[in-house]
Amino acid sequence: MPCGYRRWSPPKEAKVADWTTTPVGPHILRGALELERTAHGLLPHRLPGRARRQCPDPYLAMVESQPSGVRLAFRSRATAVELDVLPTKVAYKGAPPQPDGVYELVVDGRLTASAVAAGGNVLTVDMTGGSGVTEPGDVATVRFTALAAGEKDIEIWLPQAEITELVALRTDAPVSGAAGHGRPVWLHHGSSISHGSRDSGPTGTWPAVAARAGGVELVNLGFGGNALLDPFTARAMRDTPADLISVKIGINLVNTDLMRLRAFGPAVHGFLDTLREGHPSAPLLVVSPILCPIQEDTPGPLAPEFENGTLRFRATGDPAERAAGRLTLNVIRDELARITAARAAEDPHLYYLDGRVLYGEPDLAGLPLPDGIHPDAAGHRRIGERFAEHAFAPGGPFAPK
């Protein structure tokens, strides 16, 4: 199926009058908690403004506005679709250029085509200091053609690691909002592993893979580097309608060296207490970290290293300092298992999953972590499939009761 990108002008085979422009808004957008009006269009956010104002961290501002799991969803007889966007692409100082983010077209539940948007802004990040500089660019057009005739459900999944301002949606037939099909809403929070690696594609992140297998509507609050038990994230989740909830806790707390064991336990309790304020009886699954050899027994912080143009990470803590309360992945798994077991005595809808069930020692040889932390596209598929097998299968925490 042809797909691609270009600056928009009326196609030679169609007159301008043949195109229908549909305002982008909540009626056709899923997976975002808030929409910000910009000079160009609408910017989807995965944290509400109140939460963003409570943490002026520029890195969090970047990752929460990268639309992992956000998609346009509508019904139409259209055979051609154009989406004008202003992407903000991320480059890392000292590293090779990152590939362009991918827009994926899903028709009646089936991945049909993909495209990229040329141009746009470029945000260059210095990973050693966390600073960034943005070079402005132009609006681009993503175009999908030769869609099958007839009424159908159409989704356009936005790049999970590329800030995307939505400027205009055009189709060659009228659009209506897609029905929700009565699917349960699954609200998930996690780290960059949940946010998604760039090579996985927006429908290939492990939460998207699991959501498709489980037949649920995904709201993905996976924030690269920012699964830190922040109270404002807990409040955002508390206030978001959801039928099923999961939180994947651990890796960012270790690799930022953010807190010690004394603070960790109460922070977990506080986070879960806040979730229960808004969702007192929803199935709530706490997931500990997947296997990550460099952090299993070595505290953070992590240090990025570029070798021959390849990014890898190194843990810089001293394993001996675990006795003083420094966190490692094994310490966190033990504490999460203890906390959830104690709480489950009074909360029959609370569940725990050791992340090594999703990706563990047997997986490492065949599916290594390319940078020492993050799974590749195949790793995402395996994690998503295993999560679905555990959570959505009969008897699982997310199975219909």
GUDRENNU-290258 format. One record per residue: residue in one letter; x, y, z of N, C-alpha, C, O, CB in turn. Coordinates in steps of 0.05 Angstrom, whole numbers, plus 5000, padded with zeros to 4 digits. Atoms other than C-alpha are relative to their C-alpha. Glycine has a CB too. Layout:
BEGIN
AXYZXYZXYZXYZXYZ ...
! end
This chain:
BEGIN
M501749765000500050005000501850255000503550275017498150005024 P498349765001503150674980499650175025497450205035499450164975 C500149814978504851135038502550174999504550094987499749865027 G497749835001509451715048499450275013497650295029501050044972 Y500449744988510052445065500750214979502350164961501750035025 R499349785016510253115031498550255011496750225026499349954970 R501649764994508053835039497349984986497349894963501550264992 W502650045012500553855026499450204978499950444982497950015021 S501349845021497754124961497949824988498249584989502150114978 P502250175010491353884927501149804980502449894960497850174987 P499050205019493053224891498850044973496550124970499549725011 K500949965027492553234817497549844993495849924977502249934981 E502250175006487552664817497450075015495449955010500749715006 A502449924985482753024864499850305001501950435003500049875028 K500449724996479753714869499950065029499449895046497450094986 V500049934972480154104933497349945012497149875036500750305003 A502750044989472654034941499549715007497749655022497950084979 D500450294994473553274944501149935028500649715038501449834980 W498950064974477153335011498350115022497250335020502850125002 T501449914975473853375079502050055021503649875028497949785009 T498349944978477553725134498549975026496450095030501250294998 T501350064974475853475204501650125022504050055025499649695004 P498549894978477753875265501049775019499449595025498350205016 V499050204982482253455310499250085029499750315037503149974998 G500849944973479453405380499549745016500149525005497450175000 P500350244983477652925437498249794987498549554994498950085026 H501950205011472152595395501449804982500449594977497850144984 I498550185018477452285349502849945010504449834996500150114972 L497350054989483552255395499849845025498249895043501450275005 R499950184977485051705444502849985012504850014997499049724993 G497450044987490551595495501350245012503450225025501949884981 A498949754988491852325514498250095023495850055023500150234979 L501549904978489752635580499250294997497350395010501649975026 E500649725004489753355555501050094973503049984963501350175023 L499249895025490253755491500750305004499150455015497849974978 E499249724998494054415488499850134972500850024953502950025011 R500149845025492454935434502650144997503550295014497650205001 T497449875007498955165401499650194976497450214966502249794995 A500149835023500555655346499449854974498549974955502650164997 H500350165024500155085296497549825001496349764980502449834996 G502250194999494654625322499649915029499350085047500549764982 L500450124973493754155381502449825007503349664991497449855001 L497950174990499153835423498949815021498049905042502350175012 P501050194980497053195459502049985024504449965020499649724988 H498450044976499553135531499049745014496749675013499750245019 R500750244984499752495573500150065030499749875046501949774993 L500449904972499852895638498450264998498950424980502750045015 P501549755000494853445654501750235009503950205021497649985018 G498549764994497154165663500750035029502950125035498550244991 R499449974971496754145739502449835007504149925023497549915017 A497750174995501653565740502550124988504650115001499549724990 R497649895013506353895691501150245015503550285016499350084971 R499149764985506554535732501449935026502950095037497650185006 Q498750084975508654145794502849894996504249845016498249805014 C497350115005514953885761501150134974500750024952499949694997 P498949865024518554375714502549874989504250014978500650285007 D497750155011523553835694499850004969497849894959500249715011 P500350005029524953945619499949724987498749684967502350164988 Y500150275012526153205607497349885003496349754985502149825013 L502750104997519453015637498150144980496450024968499050045029 A501749855019516253575595500249884972498349874957500850295000 M499650115027519253255533498649734998497149684979503049974994 V501050285003517352525547497049985003495749814991501449825019 E502950024997510252655571498550104976496350024971499150155025 S501349905024508753035507500849844975499949904953500850294996 Q499650195022511552475464497649805001497249685022502849845003 P502750124998504952125446500049694998498749584981498350114978 S500150294999506351395463497149905006496049985026502049895021 G502750104996499651035455497850184990495550114991499649945028 V502049815009496151655428499449944970501249914954500950295004 R500750065028492251535364497450154993495750205010499649704995 L502549915011486951855320498349764994499349564983500450184975 A501750235005480951395315497350104990496050265003499649825026 F502549905012474951495269499049794980500449604973500450274986 R501350165021470151155221499750164975499050404976497349885009 S500349855025469951335148500049804976501049584978502350214997 R499850155025469151085077502550094984502950014961497550044982 A497749875014475651465060501949794988502349585000501550185019 T497950175012480651145013502750155000504850044993499349934971 A497649854997485751705024499850185025497750295030500550184974 V499949854975487852045089502650165000504750064994499849815025 E497749834997492552635100499950125028497850215037500250224978 L499749894974495052875167502350205000504650124997500349785022 D497949804997498853535174501050005029499450015048499050284992 V498950014973503553525234502550175001503850234980500849715007 L497449884995509253915264501449825020500949845044499750305011 P498550174981513953395294502350155013503450335001501149754985 T497549924987519453545344501649765004501049595021499550165026 K498350234999524953045334502350045019503250275023501049934971 V497949984980530152895386502649904989502849684977499249845026 A497250085006537652875373501650015026501150185043501250174977 Y498350004976542852705425502850094993504149984975500049725014 K497349895006549353095427502149785001502249645021500650235020 G497850205001555152655406499149744990500849564987501149975027 A501050255010550652105380499150024971498650244962497649905017 P500949995027548751915309497150094999495750075019500249724986 P502849915002542052205283498149775005498649544998499550114972 Q502150204995535851845307498349974975497950164960498350095025 P501950045022531151535256497550165005496750215027499449704995 D502549864998524751915241497949825014497949585011499050094972 G502250144988518651725282498149894979497950004957498650175019 V501850145019513551265249497150055007496450035031500749704999 Y502949994997506151385239498949744988499649664966498850254985 E501050255010502350735233497050014996495550115013500749775021 L502850015008495650625199498949735007499949524998499650074970 V501350254992491050105230497150024989495750214996500049965031 V502750015012484649925191498649755010499549535006500250014969 D501650224989479349495225501849815017501549575015498749844977 G498350164982484549275276502549894989504049755003498449795012 R497750135013489949085226502050224991501250414978499149834975 L497949825009496549455216500349984970500849774959502749945014 T500350005029496149665143502350154987503250064965497450134993 A497949845012501550185129501450175020500550205043498950184977 S498549824982506750645159501350224983501650194959502249855016 A498949775014509751315141501650165020501450135044497850174987 V498649824983514451845168499550294990498550334968503149944999 A500349725007514152605168502750134998504250135018498250145022 A497449865004520052985139500050275013497950395018500750024970 G499849734989522553625170499150015029499449825044498450194983 G500949964972519753915234502250135017504450185007499149755012 N498149904981523254185295502049785007501549555005498650115025 V498050194990529653865322500950105027501950325030502449984980 L499249954972530953845397502649855005502549605005497849935021 T497450134994538353705412500449995030500550205043502350144985 V499750044971539353415482502849935007504049754994498049795010 D497450074989545853405520499549815024498649915045501650255009 M500750194979545052765562501750035025500949955046500349724989 T498449974976550752955608499050215019499350205043502950074992 G501049794983547353585632497050035000495950175016501250264992 G502949995002540153485611498950244986496450274984498949995028 S501049765014539754135573499349934971500249734960502150235001 G500950055028536554195504499650264985498950474997497549845000 V500349775017536354685446498349914977498849714964502750124991 T501850075022530754695394500450174976500550424978497150035010 E499849865025531754875322497349984986496449754980502349894982 P502750025012524955055290500049904972502049934957498750275001 G500350115027522454715227497250044990495650195002500749705000 D502549955014516454665182498049775004498749555011500550034970 V502150205000509754305182500449804977501349884955497250134998 A499850215021509753645143497349864998495649895015502349805008 T502550155005504353195115500649714997502349624982498650114974 V499950295003503552455125497549924984495350014990500049865029 R502250085018499352125071499849704997501849574993500350144973 F500650285005496051445065497949994978495950134979499049865026 T501850025022492651245001499249714995500449535007501250124974 A500850275008489150644969498949845022499149595022502449864987 L501450154979485250465031497749854987496649954967499050185022 A502250155011479849945018497450175002497150335020499649745016 A502549865000473050215000498149905022498549685032498649974972 G502050084980467150195048500550115027502850205033499949705001 E499849904973465850405119501949835017501849585015497250015014 K498050154985471450215166501150165024500850415024502449924982 D498749874978474950375231502950064992504449884983499949835026 I497349915007481350775219501450125024500250285039499950204977 E498349894979486850915269502750094988503849954972500449805023 I497349915006493151325260501550035026501050215042500050274983 W498449994975498151175316502350184996503850164977500949715007 L497949805002502951745329502649895010502649705026499250255016 P497450104991510451645338500350025030499750235042502250164986 Q499950014970511751435410502350175011502250245035500349725009 A497749864989518351825416500550264984502850354982502549824999 E499849765016516952445374497750195006495450134999500149934969 I502249814994512953045400498650074974499950134953501250265013 T501549975024507353145350497750205004495850145018498949734990 E502249815000503053765341498249934976499249914954501050304998 L502050075020496753595302498950254988497650415002497849815012 V500749755014495254125250497349964985495650134988502250084980 A502450035016489853845203499749714992501749574986500050184975 L500650275009486453195184498150034975496150174977498649825022 R501649995024483753115113499549714990501249544992501550164977 T500850265011480052525082498350054975497250274972498549835021 D501749975024476552405016497249905004495749854985501349864976 A502850074993470152215052499650105029501550135044499449694998 P500549904973466752475116500949805021501149565017497050065003 V498950154977469152245184498050015023496750225027502850115009 S501550004975465352045247501749875021503649725015497349854997 G498550124978467951855315499749705001497549604997499250135026 A500250294998469651125323498749925026499150045047502949884998 A501350104975465550725372502149885018504249785008497949794992 G498150124982469050485434499849705002501549575014499650115028 H500450295001466449775422499749885028499849645031502349874986 G500450104974465249725497502549875013502249725032497949805000 R497650124989472449535510500850135026500550375030502450024979 P499049884975475349625580502450184994503950144975500849775020 V497749815002480350195589502249905019501749875043499150295006 W497750084984487249975613501950245002502950344982501449754986 L498249774994491350525646502649895011502649755031498650195021 H497450114992498750365652502050225003502150414988501049794978 H497849824995504650735681502649855003502749645016499550175025 G497450134998511950555673502250184990501850434987500049744985 S497649865007518850765650500250014969498349984955502549875012 S499549995029522050835581499449734987498849724963502850094994 I500750265011521050085572497149984993496349864974500849775019 S502949985006513550215575499550214979497750184962498450055025 H500349795020514250855535500549904972499049964953502050235007 G499550135025517350465479502650094987503250334986497850054981 S497649945015523950425441499250104973497150034962501849754997 R500649885025524250815377499649794978498049834960502250204991 D500250205021525150185335497649825002497149654985502549844999 S502350184996518949845363497650094984495949934978499349985029 G502349895014514050305326497750035020497649905041499149814978 P502049944980507850585361498149775007497249765029498350234990 T501650234993503749945356501649775009500649555015498349924976 G498250224992509849525374501150045028502649865037502249984981 T499149994972511149795444498649775015496449695007499350285013 W501150234986509849245494497250055011495549885009501849905022 P502749964991503649585524498049994977495849894980499750265014 A501850015023500649665454499649714991497349634984501150174977 V500250285007502148935438498149855019496349705011502849865000 A501750134980498848715503497150094998495349935001501150055029 A502749905002492849165494498549884977496249814979500050314997 R501350125023491448895425499349705006497149614999501950014975 A500650284993491948175451497849985020496249795020502549865011 G502150014979487448345510497450124992495450105007501050135024 G502549885009482248715470499150245017496850275023497949804999 V500749784982482649345513501050264987502650264968501349965028 E499249745008483350095502502350105018502050115042497650205001 L497649934985490350325523500250305005499850464987502449904984 V499049744993492250955560502849955012503149855034498150165020 N497350074993499850915564501450245013502050444999501649904976 L498549804986503151345617502849905007503849935029498550095026 G497250084998510051045606501650254993501550354970500749764982 F498449765003514951625614502949945002503949855023499250225020 G497250065000522151535594501450145023501350385025501350074974 G498449894978526551635656498350115022499550235041501750214989 N501749854981520551865697497949835013495749935020498750234987 A501850164983517151275731501350015028502749835037499849704990 L498649934975519251575798498250035024498950165044501550264996 L501949984978513151495843499250285006498750355029501149865025 D500849724996511452225832497150025009495449904996500550164975 P502849974992505152425870498250124979495950044977499950175025 F501749885020502752845812499249794978497049824967501450234986 T500850215018502852225767497949835012495949754999502549834993 A502050164986498951835819497350144999495250024995500849945029 R502549855000493752395822498850004972496449994969500450285010 A501050005027493252415746498749734994496649724981502350054980 M501250265004491951665745497449975017495549855008502049785008 R502450004983486951735803497750124986495450024988500550145026 D502249855012482952225762499449924971497650044959500750295000 T500550095027483151845696498249765000498849565014502749934986 P501850245001477251375681501549764990502949774969497650064982 A498650255008479850665677498649765013497549785035503050015009 D501150254990477449955686502249825011501749665029498549854979 L497750174993484349625693502450185004502850374988500549784979 I497749824995490749935722502449835006502349625019499450185025 S497550134993497949725724502250215003502150424991500949804978 V497749824996504350065749502549825001502649625015499650165027 K497450145002511349825732502150175014502850385004500749934970 I498549844981515950065787502849895002503249655006498750025027 G497450084992523450045796502450104985504250224997500149714999 I497549955014528450155741500950295002503350345005499749924971 N499149724999528350915741500850095028502650265031497750184991 L499249944972528850945817502949925005504350055020498149875020 V497350104997535250545812501950174983504050264993500249704993 N498049875017538450875752500250305003502150424993499449934972 T499649724992537151575778501150035028501950255036497450154998 D499149994972539251385849498450215016499550375031503050065002 L501749794990533251795871499549995030499350205043497450004985 M500850034971531651515940501349765012502549594998497049995003 R499050234986533751015992497749835009495449905007501750105025 L502050194993530050416019498050125020495650055019501349755012 R501849884980527250816078497850164987495550164997501650185019 A502049835013523551286030498449834980496149904974501350234986 F501350155021521750755978497449885009495349914996501949784990 G502450134991516750356018497650195005495550144994500549855026 P502249814996512550946042499150134973496750194969500850225019 A500749885026512851245971498249814984496349904971502550074984 V501750205014509950595942497250005012495250014998501249725001 H502650004987504450585994498450264993496050244987500449995031 G501349765006502851315981498950014971496750104966501850245004 F500850025028502551205906497549834997495549904984502349894982 L502350195002497850605913497650115015495350085006500849735011 D502349884986493550965965498650214982496150224981501050145026 T501249805018492451535915498549874978496349964971502250194989 L501550145021490551055860497449905010495349914997501749774988 R502450124989485550725905497950225007495550155009500749845025 E502049794995482251405921498150034976495850084980501550265006 G501749975024479751435849499049744989497049744974501550144980 H500850265012479350695833500149795023501949625024502049914977 P499850174975477650325898499849704995500949555011497750085018 S500350295004476049655867500949904972500549674965497149925004 A499050095026479249645798502349815004503949845022500950244983 P497650174999484249075786502550174997502750334978499949784978 L497549844999491049385803502449815001502749675021499950205024 L497850195002497249015781502650165003503250344988500049864972 V497349884996504149215808502049824988502149584993500550045031 V498050155015509848995763502750095008503350335006499550024969 S497349934993517048975785501750004975500749924954501249815021 P498349975024522949085737500549744985500849534998502650145007 I499050225016524748625680503049975007504250145020499650044970 L497250044996531748335682501750224987501250294964500949724989 C498149805011537248855673502649955015503150065037499050305005 P497650104985544048545691501750225012502850185034501749854981 I498249804989547749205701498950135026500350275040500550224980 Q501249874977542849415756498849805020497649885040497850194992 E501150204982540848755789501050045028499450035047500649724990 D498949984973545548845848501950245002503350275022501549755007 T498349774999549149495831498350254999496750294981502050014976 P501749755000546050165850500850194978502950164965500350145027 G499449785019545750765804501650215014502650175036497450124989 P501349935025546351275780501449884976503649784977500050304998 L498950095026547351075708501650224987501050464991497749904982 A498549815016552351405663499949914971500449684964503050015009 P500150075029551351435587502849994989504550154996498350194985 E497450025013557251225544499549964970497949794962501749785012 F500150045029558051295468502549874991504749994994499550274986 E497650155011562650785437499449934971497649794964500549745017 N500350055028563450775362497250084990496049944974500649714993 G502649905007557051175356497749855012495449905005499749994971 T502150164987553150685399499750085029501750105044500649704998 L500549924973549850895464499649755018498149575011497550175002 R500350204980550550435524500050135027500850375030502149784998 F500149894973549550535599501749835019502049595015497150025010 R498450134980553950375658499150085028498750325033503150074997 A500849944973551850325731502550085016504649955014498749755014 T497649894987556550735775500049975030501850055043500250294993 G500250034971554250545846501849785010502949624995497249965008 D498450204986557750105896498149795012496549865029501850135022 P501850214989554249435911500149985030498149905043500649734988 A499850024971556849465982498150195015497550155038502950055009 E501749804987552350065996497149925001495450075011500350264985 R502750104996546049645992499449985030497150025038499649724987 A500550024971546949546067499250275012498050275033502649905014 A500749744991546150296075497450104988496650334992502250204995 G502649935011539550296037500050084971497950174961499050225015 R500049945029541850415965498349794986498449554993502950004989 L501850185014536850115917501349874976502849994961497550164991 T499450155024538049575866497449874991495449885005502349795005 L502550135010533049185824499249775018496849745023500449904972 N500850224982533348585870498950105026497049985037502449825005 V501149884976532249025931497150094995495350045012501750235009 I502649905006526249345897498049774996495749785006500050174975 R501850225004523248675876499149885027496849825031501349784983 D500750114974523648405947498050185015496150095027502649975017 E501749814985520449035976497250014987495250035002501350285001 L502650005013514849055923498449755006496049765011500350044970 A501450254993513148325936499050015029496749925034501949764997 R500949984972512848466011497750195003495750135017502350095018 I502149804997508649096004497349914988495249935001500850264986 T502550085012503548805956498849775015496349755017500549924970 A501250234984502748165997498650115025496550015031502349805008 A501249894976501348576059497450154994495450125008502050195015 R502449845007496449036024497749824989495449884993500750214979 A502050175012492948465988498249865021496149775015501349784983 A501750124979490448206055497550165004495550055013501649995026 E502449834997485648796055499050104973497050244971500650245018 D500749905027485448935980500049754981502049694969502050224990 P500150245017483048315941500450054971500649864955497449865005 H499749945028483848675875502850104993503350204972498050224991 L497249925004491348815883501649754993501349545006501150145025 Y498450225010496248365846502950084996503550324993498849884974 Y497249955004503748305838501149814979500349584977501649965027 L498750165021507948065779503050065000503850304997498850054972 D497149975002515447955781500750054970500049884953501549755011 G499549935027517948305718501749804985501749804960501350264999 R498350205013522847735704498349784987499449634971502049885019 V501950185014516747325683499750104971499349944953497349985014 L500349885026516247805624502649994984502649944960499150295002 Y497350015013523747825609502049945021502450105039500750284985 G498250094979528647425649502649894989503249924965498749805017 E497450115007535247055647499949834974501649864958501149845022 P500150165025533046555593499750174975500350074953497849805002 D500549835023531247135547502550154991502750244968497750195005 L497849825005537847505551501749924977502650094961501750025025 A498250095021541847075503498850054972500150154954500749715003 G501249975026536847085446499050284994498850364971497749814998 L501049735003534147785458501550195019500450285039496950025006 P498549824982539748205489498950285000497550364981503050004991 L500749724998538648915512502150164986504350184995499650095030 P498049885017542149325458501850215014504250235009498850134977 D498449804986544249895505500449935029501450095044498650274998 G499750084972544249495569497650035017497549935039502350145012 I502549944985537349725591497549934985495749804995500050285009 H502550015015532149745536499849774981501749704967499750264985 P500450215020529249175496499750114972498950344969497549835007 D500549925028529049205420497149934992495549855009502049874981 A502750055010522849105377499149725007496849685016499850054970 A500750274994522948355386499649965030497849815038502149804989 G500450024971523748435461497450125008496150015026502350145014 H502649884994517748895463497749804994495849775010499650264985 R502150195007513548375427499849775021497749695030500549884972 R500150224980515647825476498950095026497249955038502849895004 I501149904975514248255537497050044998495649975017501550265008 G502949955003507448465510498449754999496349735011499650164976 E501450265002505447755492499949865027497849755035501349824980 R500050134974507547495560498250155020496950025037502949985011 F501849854982503948055597497149934994495649885013500550314997 A502750075007497647895559499349725009497149675019499550024969 E500450274990498447155575499549995030497949835040502349824992 H500350004971499047315648497550165009496050065026502550135013 A502049824989494147895657497249954989495349965003500850284994 F502650025013488547765607498949724997496649684991500150134973 A500950285003488247005605498049935023498050065044502449815000 P501950084979482746645645501549965026503649825027498549744992 G498850024974484346705718502150215006503050245028501449735003 G498149784996489047295707498750245013496350265014501250084973 P501149774985488347955744498250174983496450314994502250165011 F501649835017485248305683497949844985496549954968501850144980 A502050165014480847725659497250085009496850165033500549695006 P502749934992473347865658499149825023499549575022498049974976 K500950154977470347655724497149914997496049785014500350175026 
! end
